Amino acid sequence: MCMKELLGLRASDVRKVFAALKSRNPEPELRSHPSNLALVLVNGTSTMIISSLDARESPPEFIKSVYKRYQKLTLEAIQSDPTILDFRRGLSSEQQCRVCKAGSVPLFSVDAACSHLGFAGAHKDVAPKVDVPIYETEAIPGLVSEHAQQDLLSRLLHTHLADQNHQTNVHLHHLLPYQATKPRDISFSKAGNASFFTMSPVSSQSFRPIDQASHKALTVSQFLNRKLRWMTLGGQYNWTEKKYPAESTPPFPEDIAGFIHHIFPNMKPEAAILNVYAPGDTLSVHRDVSEESDNDLVSISFGCDGIFIVGLDSKKGEEPKCVAVRLHSGDAVVMSGPARFAWHGVPQVIRNSCPASLRDWPAIADDESTTGVAEDPYEAWRGWMSNKRVNLNIRQMQD
């Protein structure tokens, strides 16, 4: 079943559409896929007008109950739950009836995106070798390679986190001690600020509170390990007002925009939210409807697995539509058409599920192609990513 059918058509219509698709373009049976997947939730004609939706509206009861159900599941229950689509694990016969091939991402687009980040031709052993198939409710196997994930994390959490233009939740109550020294890799920095990961975890440097009567100073260890929850890029979203400020916004990072545009050419990245989670953290059910554009939302996952749920309001007399997917590191989600306005959330982050390729980040493994571990300026933070889930959600602000 395709996402657009899942969220918009009757079951009889779904069966007809799926049968027609299979007769025109039969696909091999869907089993477990290579290491990285992406989800696309999907194209279709929408009759909703984004300006008519309220970002402060409470989600409907049906999706809140779904959210609570998955929030309470144990790892054992998650592994065996037939309602959770997990392309890494492979799909059951019943689940295979809920997906269909929608197209593919051309290999040259993936190569161009990697070239934009500066590592064309490198790490071919982990890159896709053919066009990357797209499935509706949906997998694009191998879209974001392990090396691309490492590179994107470094750009986001070394360079862009150290840029004063990019606000975080910690800015609301504290002053961040930016340091005007260059990070280990100059190619990651235009502002010249050092990565916060160059500071020792036991540094005495403090993040001073704006109001000392209400908040205490933070250490860098507290900041990076628990207090940092989100960062905004480009358009600086106001989480209290649920809107973007009227004044001009900082430019969206060109390196991230270029990478996204090569793979999703119809999208203009103008704003992004980088969420940082640990096991036990959640993302409440919400809709992203503060933009003045109904163009696609693109979301990329890094680190630990997360359970992602998405659903639309049901029409009168119809059963609510909702789907749950286990997202792995390197997976992407695209919400477009009717799904652009869908309610969605992350009820659970799965502990100890970070892939080995990211587990030591920001430290780098000691091999022939990298700096020796003894010289690695991030060695003190080795393993920081091992129980983290980082999600980059990108959107267009205006048509």
Sequence and secondary structure as in RCSB ss.txt:
>XXXX:A:sequence
MCMKELLGLRASDVRKVFAALKSRNPEPELRSHPSNLALVLVNGTSTMIISSLDARESPPEFIKSVYKRYQKLTL
EAIQSDPTILDFRRGLSSEQQCRVCKAGSVPLFSVDAACSHLGFAGAHKDVAPKVDVPIYETEAIPGLVSEHAQQ
DLLSRLLHTHLADQNHQTNVHLHHLLPYQATKPRDISFSKAGNASFFTMSPVSSQSFRPIDQASHKALTVSQFLN
RKLRWMTLGGQYNWTEKKYPAESTPPFPEDIAGFIHHIFPNMKPEAAILNVYAPGDTLSVHRDVSEESDNDLVSI
SFGCDGIFIVGLDSKKGEEPKCVAVRLHSGDAVVMSGPARFAWHGVPQVIRNSCPASLRDWPAIADDESTTGVAE
DPYEAWRGWMSNKRVNLNIRQMQD
>XXXX:A:secstr
  HHHHHHS HHHHHHHHHHHHHHS         S   EEE        GGGS TT    HHHHHHHHHHHT  H
HHHHH TTEE TTT   HHHHTT EEEEEE HHHHHHHHHHHT TTS TTTS SS EEEEET   TTSS HHHHH
HHHHIIIIIITT TTS BGGGGTB      S  S GGG SS    GGGS TT   EE BSSTTT   EEHHHIII
II  EEEEES  BTTTTB  SS      HHHHHHHHHHSTT    EEEEEEE TT  EEEE    SB    EEEE
EEES EEEEEEE   TTS  EEEEEEE TT EEEE GGGGG EEEEEEE TT   HHHHTTTS   STTS  GGG
 TTGGGTTGGGG EEEEEEE  B 
